[in-house]
Amino acid sequence: MKRGVLREPLDQELKDLQILPELTRWRDEFFEPFMQITLAHMVMMVKTGNLTLEIGREVLNALRCGLEQGPSWLPMDPGLEDLFFNIEEGMRRRFSQRAGDHMQTARSRNDLYATAARLVVRKKIIELGSALCRLRKGLLSKAREYGQVIMPGYTHLQQAQTITFGHYLLGCAEALDRDSQRLIASYQRVNLCPLGAGALAGTSFQIDRALTARLLGFEGLVENSVDAIAARDCLLEPLAALSIMANNLSRMGNDLYLLASAEFGMVSLPDTLVITSSMMPQKRNPVTLEYLKAKCSRVEAAYDCCWSILKSAPFGQSSEVTGEVWVVASEGLEQARDVLDLGRLTIDGLQANRDRMLAAAEASRIATTDLAEWIVQEFDVPFRQAHELVAVAVGLCEDEGIRSGLPSEQFLNRGAELVLGHALDLPPGIELRFSPRAVLEKKASLGSPSSAEISRMLKHLEARLEQDCKTVERWAESLAEAGNVLDQQVDELLQTWR
């Protein structure tokens, strides 16, 4: 193949260092999308009269044969620079000279690569959306199972207030619900077709961009020809959504990692999801959580790296935009899938130590906020004074060597005398009114860990999950239908020819 105006072949070291490794990756990921795009382009070119029926059918037949045989027939010659030129030359040599000569009419590598990237990314979004739905389903199942399992809630990694383990898991599930909405929103902008923009400024051929978009299952066009070949927000936006998701999952993973330690002992994983030590026979290492946290960092790093590559690239076509950024983005998308699968495995296998959780809640002072609120409601004391009163009472308990549980009425009245100047008419055994279960059932605010609110939130998140699953399924069905339409269009033209 001639290299345009270039008279010298590519440097061998450049071919070995960059071109051949890139070619191999592109063939594995983009051979089928390239061929599908070219089939749609050829159908359009024939229907718009830009190619004769005879030539168009010959090209379509060669493309169909090449696609059916898969990428293994295509040798990778780094001297041809990239995947497109290797496919073009391979078509000439293996199937049809005219196919190789005409398949690029009214098209450029630039809009071809931009279109292929969107085809691959939208497919990965569907796969990731399905994986995210499975993880959310597992979380909601565990939240239902442990909805009434009492535990301390933590702020600053210190015991704070009474919650249930199911309530905590519902919080994680709600965060993943938002992650799903971000990923779903990104699909709508990824699924726009840049094909027909040419190298930069369109073409003088009377092409039908809307037709090729429909044949490839796109919902619309990236209209401006410069934007069509320059834009890579189709990579950044889903990676940004996945980076936020990874951040949420990493934080959940870190919590579970701590709760699984001997010092907490509140959760455990089955033998199938832990490993032991080569030296210490007692060890049960929760490796899925370790892998999860590490891979979450790789997802976030992929977004950061893509952003850094693109911010210094021109708003047009360049090797950073086509090649380097894709390598990083593809890695990030794969790591995101691993994160979701590891998260699902971990959650499905997770077991709560109900007794340990309850004991930790009962032995702590996490009901002091509820006690202060009760004093406000019963004695019409401003909350700040009630807060101080209870704090003083707790301090007095600690002075007496009492390190756990709520202060009794004697300590509370001593605190009241110091803060309010008088005692309160507190009933004996006041601390017994604030058992963990009683505290939870007194919660009245929306989203709190009361039984009623947990049940309501479960139903709400389950309904949203079902809706999101249907959305992802609808996308997959729409793309399958578009593929069938393209196959029918090609078949009709080929059958007429034969």
C-alpha positions in Angstrom: 0.0 0.0 0.0 1.3 3.5 -0.9 1.6 5.9 2.1 0.1 9.0 0.3 2.9 11.5 -0.2 5.3 9.7 2.1 8.2 8.0 0.3 9.9 6.2 3.1 8.5 3.2 5.1 7.8 3.5 8.8 10.7 3.2 11.1 11.1 -0.4 12.4 11.5 0.6 16.0 8.4 2.7 15.8 6.5 -0.2 14.4 7.7 -2.6 17.1 7.2 -0.1 19.9 3.8 1.4 19.1 2.1 0.3 15.9 2.1 -3.5 16.3 0.9 -3.6 19.9 -1.8 -1.1 19.1 -2.8 -3.1 16.0 -3.2 -6.3 18.0 -5.4 -4.6 20.5 -7.5 -2.8 17.9 -8.0 -6.0 16.0 -9.3 -7.8 19.1 -11.7 -5.0 20.1 -12.6 -3.2 16.8 -12.6 -5.7 14.0 -16.3 -6.6 14.2 -17.4 -2.9 14.8 -15.3 -1.8 11.8 -16.9 -4.4 9.6 -20.4 -3.6 10.8 -19.9 0.1 10.2 -18.6 -0.6 6.7 -21.6 -2.8 5.9 -24.0 0.0 7.0 -22.0 2.5 5.0 -22.0 0.4 1.9 -25.8 -0.2 2.1 -26.3 3.5 2.4 -23.9 4.2 -0.5 -25.8 1.9 -2.8 -29.3 3.2 -1.7 -28.2 6.8 -2.3 -26.8 6.0 -5.7 -23.2 6.9 -4.8 -22.1 3.3 -5.7 -23.5 1.1 -8.5 -25.4 -2.0 -7.5 -22.7 -4.1 -9.0 -19.8 -2.6 -7.0 -21.8 -2.2 -3.9 -22.9 -5.9 -3.9 -19.3 -7.0 -4.5 -18.1 -5.0 -1.6 -21.0 -6.2 0.6 -20.3 -9.8 -0.3 -16.6 -9.5 0.6 -17.4 -7.8 3.8 -19.9 -10.4 4.8 -17.4 -13.2 4.1 -14.7 -11.4 6.1 -17.0 -10.8 9.0 -18.2 -14.4 9.1 -14.6 -15.7 9.1 -13.6 -13.5 12.1 -10.4 -11.5 12.6 -8.1 -14.6 12.4 -7.8 -14.3 8.6 -6.4 -10.8 8.9 -2.6 -10.6 9.2 -1.3 -7.6 11.0 1.3 -5.6 9.1 2.6 -2.6 11.1 3.9 -1.2 7.9 0.3 -0.4 7.0 0.1 1.9 10.0 -3.3 0.9 11.5 -6.2 -1.5 11.6 -8.2 0.2 8.9 -5.4 0.0 6.3 -4.8 -3.6 7.3 -8.5 -4.5 6.7 -8.6 -2.6 3.4 -5.5 -4.3 2.2 -6.6 -7.7 3.5 -9.9 -7.3 1.7 -8.1 -6.7 -1.6 -5.8 -9.7 -1.2 -8.3 -12.2 0.2 -11.7 -11.3 -1.2 -11.9 -8.6 -3.8 -9.7 -5.9 -5.2 -12.7 -3.7 -5.8 -13.9 -4.2 -2.3 -10.7 -2.8 -0.9 -10.7 0.0 -3.4 -14.3 1.2 -2.8 -15.1 0.6 0.9 -13.7 3.9 2.0 -15.6 6.1 -0.5 -17.2 9.1 1.3 -15.6 8.1 4.6 -12.4 8.7 6.6 -10.6 6.7 9.2 -11.4 9.6 11.5 -15.2 9.2 11.5 -14.8 5.4 11.3 -12.7 5.2 14.6 -15.0 7.7 16.3 -18.0 5.6 15.4 -16.4 2.3 16.4 -15.5 3.7 19.8 -19.1 4.6 20.4 -20.3 1.1 19.3 -17.9 -0.5 21.7 -18.6 1.8 24.6 -22.4 1.6 24.4 -22.1 -2.2 24.4 -19.9 -2.1 27.5 -22.4 0.3 29.2 -25.1 -2.2 28.6 -22.9 -5.0 30.1 -21.9 -2.7 33.1 -25.5 -1.6 33.6 -26.6 -5.3 33.8 -23.8 -6.1 36.2 -24.7 -3.0 38.4 -28.3 -4.2 38.5 -27.2 -7.6 39.7 -25.1 -6.0 42.5 -27.9 -3.7 43.5 -30.3 -6.7 43.6 -27.8 -8.5 45.9 -27.5 -5.5 48.2 -31.3 -5.1 48.5 -31.7 -8.8 49.3 -29.1 -8.5 52.1 -30.7 -5.3 53.3 -34.1 -7.1 53.6 -32.4 -10.1 55.4 -30.7 -7.8 57.9 -33.2 -5.0 58.1 -33.9 -5.6 61.8 -30.3 -6.6 62.8 -29.3 -3.8 65.2 -25.8 -2.4 65.2 -23.9 0.8 66.1 -23.7 3.4 63.3 -20.4 5.2 63.0 -19.2 8.7 62.3 -15.4 9.5 62.4 -15.1 5.7 62.9 -16.5 6.2 66.4 -19.8 4.7 67.6 -22.5 7.3 67.0 -26.2 6.2 66.9 -28.3 3.1 66.6 -29.0 1.8 63.2 -29.5 -1.7 61.6 -27.2 -3.4 59.3 -29.9 -3.5 56.7 -30.3 0.3 57.0 -26.5 0.7 56.3 -26.8 -1.6 53.2 -29.8 0.4 52.0 -27.6 3.5 52.2 -25.1 1.8 49.9 -27.8 0.6 47.6 -29.2 4.1 47.3 -25.8 5.4 46.3 -25.6 2.8 43.6 -29.0 3.8 42.5 -27.7 7.2 41.7 -24.7 5.6 40.0 -27.1 3.7 37.8 -28.8 6.9 36.9 -25.5 8.6 35.9 -24.5 5.6 33.7 -28.0 5.5 32.1 -27.8 9.2 31.3 -24.4 8.8 29.7 -25.7 6.1 27.3 -28.1 8.6 25.7 -25.2 10.8 24.7 -22.8 8.0 23.8 -25.4 6.5 21.4 -25.1 9.3 18.8 -23.5 8.6 15.4 -20.5 10.5 14.1 -20.3 8.5 10.8 -20.4 10.7 7.7 -18.3 13.5 9.2 -15.3 12.3 7.1 -11.9 13.5 8.1 -13.1 16.8 9.5 -15.3 18.6 7.0 -17.8 16.1 5.7 -17.9 15.0 2.0 -19.1 16.2 -1.3 -21.0 12.9 -1.8 -24.8 13.1 -1.2 -24.8 10.6 1.7 -27.6 9.8 4.1 -26.1 10.1 7.6 -29.5 9.4 9.3 -29.7 6.0 7.4 -26.4 4.7 8.6 -27.2 5.9 12.1 -30.4 3.9 12.1 -28.7 0.8 10.6 -26.2 0.9 13.4 -28.8 1.4 16.2 -27.9 4.9 17.0 -30.6 7.2 18.4 -29.3 10.3 16.7 -26.3 12.1 15.2 -23.3 14.1 16.3 -24.1 16.7 13.7 -21.1 19.0 13.5 -18.3 17.4 11.5 -15.6 18.8 13.7 -17.3 17.7 16.9 -18.0 14.3 15.4 -14.4 13.4 15.0 -13.0 15.3 17.9 -15.4 14.4 20.7 -14.3 11.9 23.3 -16.7 12.8 26.0 -18.3 9.6 25.0 -15.4 8.0 26.9 -15.1 10.6 29.7 -18.8 10.7 30.7 -19.3 7.0 31.4 -15.9 6.8 33.0 -16.8 9.7 35.3 -20.0 7.9 36.3 -18.1 4.7 36.9 -15.4 6.5 38.8 -18.0 7.9 41.2 -19.5 4.4 41.5 -16.0 3.0 42.2 -15.6 5.6 44.9 -18.9 4.6 46.5 -18.0 0.9 46.4 -14.5 1.4 47.7 -15.9 3.2 50.7 -18.4 0.4 51.3 -15.6 -2.1 50.9 -13.4 -0.3 53.4 -16.2 -0.4 56.0 -16.8 -4.1 55.4 -13.1 -4.7 55.6 -13.0 -3.2 59.1 -16.2 -4.9 60.2 -14.6 -8.3 59.2 -11.6 -7.8 61.4 -11.3 -9.6 64.7 -11.6 -6.3 66.6 -15.1 -5.7 65.2 -16.1 -9.3 64.3 -19.4 -8.1 62.9 -19.3 -9.6 59.4 -17.7 -12.6 57.7 -17.2 -14.1 54.3 -17.5 -17.8 53.4 -14.4 -20.0 52.9 -14.9 -19.7 49.2 -14.2 -16.0 49.2 -11.2 -15.8 51.6 -7.6 -17.1 51.5 -5.3 -18.3 54.2 -1.7 -17.7 55.1 1.4 -19.6 54.1 2.7 -19.4 57.6 -0.2 -18.5 60.0 -2.8 -21.3 59.9 -5.6 -19.4 61.6 -5.8 -16.6 59.0 -8.9 -15.9 57.0 -8.1 -13.0 54.7 -11.0 -11.3 52.9 -9.3 -10.9 49.6 -12.4 -10.0 47.6 -12.6 -6.8 49.5 -8.9 -6.1 49.0 -9.2 -6.7 45.2 -12.4 -4.6 45.2 -10.7 -1.6 46.8 -7.6 -1.8 44.5 -9.6 -2.1 41.3 -11.8 0.8 42.3 -8.6 2.9 42.4 -7.8 1.7 38.9 -11.2 2.8 37.6 -10.7 6.2 39.1 -7.2 6.4 37.7 -8.4 5.6 34.2 -10.8 8.5 34.3 -8.0 10.8 35.6 -5.6 9.6 32.9 -8.1 10.0 30.0 -9.0 13.5 31.2 -5.3 14.4 31.3 -4.6 13.0 27.8 -7.5 14.8 26.3 -7.1 18.1 27.9 -3.8 18.7 26.0 -5.1 17.2 22.7 -6.4 19.5 19.9 -10.1 19.6 19.3 -9.8 17.5 16.2 -8.2 14.2 15.2 -4.8 13.1 16.6 -3.2 9.9 17.9 -4.0 10.8 21.5 -7.6 11.1 20.7 -7.8 7.8 18.7 -5.2 5.6 20.2 -3.8 6.4 23.6 -6.9 7.5 25.3 -8.7 4.4 24.1 -6.2 2.1 25.6 -6.7 3.7 29.0 -10.5 4.0 28.7 -10.8 0.4 27.7 -8.8 -0.7 30.7 -11.0 1.4 33.0 -14.2 -0.1 31.6 -12.8 -3.6 32.1 -11.8 -2.8 35.7 -15.2 -1.4 36.3 -16.7 -4.7 35.3 -14.4 -6.5 37.6 -15.3 -4.2 40.5 -19.0 -4.9 40.0 -18.5 -8.6 39.8 -16.3 -8.6 42.9 -18.8 -6.5 44.7 -21.6 -8.9 43.8 -19.6 -11.9 44.9 -18.8 -10.3 48.2 -22.3 -9.1 49.0 -23.9 -12.4 48.1 -21.5 -14.2 50.4 -21.7 -11.7 53.3 -22.9 -12.9 56.7 -23.6 -10.6 59.6 -22.8 -11.6 63.2 -26.1 -10.6 64.7 -25.1 -11.2 68.4 -21.9 -9.2 68.1 -23.6 -6.3 66.4 -26.4 -6.1 69.1 -23.9 -6.5 71.9 -21.9 -3.6 70.6 -25.0 -1.5 70.4 -26.2 -2.4 73.9 -22.8 -1.8 75.5 -22.3 1.6 74.1 -23.7 5.1 74.7 -25.1 5.5 71.3 -28.6 6.3 72.6 -27.5 9.6 74.2 -28.8 11.7 71.3 -32.2 10.0 71.7 -32.1 10.7 75.4 -31.3 14.4 74.9 -34.2 14.6 72.4 -36.6 13.0 74.9 -35.6 15.6 77.5 -36.4 18.4 75.0 -39.8 16.9 74.3 -40.7 16.0 77.9 -39.4 19.1 79.8 -39.4 21.8 77.1 -35.6 22.3 77.5 -33.7 23.8 74.6 -31.8 21.1 72.7 -28.4 22.7 73.3 -29.0 22.6 77.1 -30.3 19.1 77.0 -27.2 18.1 74.9 -24.9 19.7 77.6 -26.9 18.1 80.4 -26.5 14.6 79.0 -22.8 15.2 78.2 -22.2 16.3 81.8 -24.0 13.2 83.0 -21.9 11.0 80.8 -18.7 12.6 82.1 -19.8 12.0 85.7 -20.4 8.3 84.9 -16.9 8.1 83.5 -15.5 9.8 86.6 -17.1 7.0 88.6 -15.5 4.3 86.3 -18.8 3.5 84.4 -17.6 3.1 80.8 -20.7 1.9 79.0 -24.5 2.4 78.9 -26.6 5.4 79.5 -26.4 7.5 82.7 -29.0 6.7 85.3 -31.5 9.3 86.6 -29.1 10.1 89.4 -26.3 11.2 87.1 -28.8 12.9 84.8 -30.2 15.0 87.7 -26.7 15.9 88.8 -26.1 17.1 85.3 -29.4 19.0 85.2 -28.5 20.8 88.5 -25.2 21.9 87.0 -26.6 23.0 83.6 -30.2 24.0 84.4 -29.8 24.9 88.1 -32.5 22.3 89.1 -33.2 18.6 88.9 -35.7 17.1 86.5 -38.6 14.8 87.5 -37.1 11.8 85.9 -38.6 8.4 86.4 -36.5 5.6 87.9 -34.8 3.3 85.4 -34.9 6.0 82.7 -32.0 4.4 80.9 -34.0 1.2 80.3 -36.4 3.1 78.1 -33.7 3.6 75.5 -33.0 0.0 74.5 -31.7 -0.2 70.9 -35.0 -1.5 69.6 -37.0 1.1 71.4 -34.8 3.8 70.1 -35.2 2.7 66.5 -39.0 2.5 66.7 -39.2 6.0 68.0 -37.6 7.3 64.8 -40.1 9.4 63.0 -38.2 11.2 60.2 -38.2 10.1 56.6 -35.2 7.9 55.7 -34.5 6.9 59.3 -33.8 3.3 60.5 -37.3 2.5 61.8 -38.9 -0.7 60.7 -41.5 1.2 58.7 -39.0 3.4 56.9 -36.7 0.5 56.1 -39.6 -1.4 54.6 -40.7 1.7 52.6 -37.2 2.4 51.3 -36.7 -1.2 50.3 -39.9 -1.2 48.2 -38.9 2.1 46.6 -35.4 1.0 45.7 -36.6 -2.4 44.4 -39.1 -0.6 42.1 -36.3 1.7 40.8 -34.0 -1.3 40.2 -36.7 -3.1 38.2 -37.1 0.0 36.1 -33.4 0.3 35.4 -33.1 -3.4 34.6 -35.8 -2.9 32.0 -34.1 0.1 30.5 -30.8 -1.8 30.0 -32.7 -4.8 28.5 -34.5 -2.4 26.2 -31.2 -1.0 25.0 -29.9 -4.5 24.2 -33.1 -5.4 22.4 -32.9 -2.2 20.3 -29.3 -2.9 19.2 -30.2 -6.5 18.4 -33.1 -5.3 16.3 -30.9 -2.8 14.5 -28.4 -5.6 13.8 -31.2 -7.7 12.3 -32.3 -4.8 10.1 -28.8 -4.3 8.8 -28.5 -8.0 8.1 -31.8 -7.9 6.2 -30.7 -4.9 4.1 -27.4 -6.6 3.2 -29.2 -9.9 2.4 -31.7 -8.2 0.1 -29.0 -6.6 -1.9 -26.9 -9.8 -2.1 -29.9 -12.0 -3.0 -30.7 -9.6 -5.9 -27.2 -9.9 -7.1 -27.0 -13.6 -6.9 
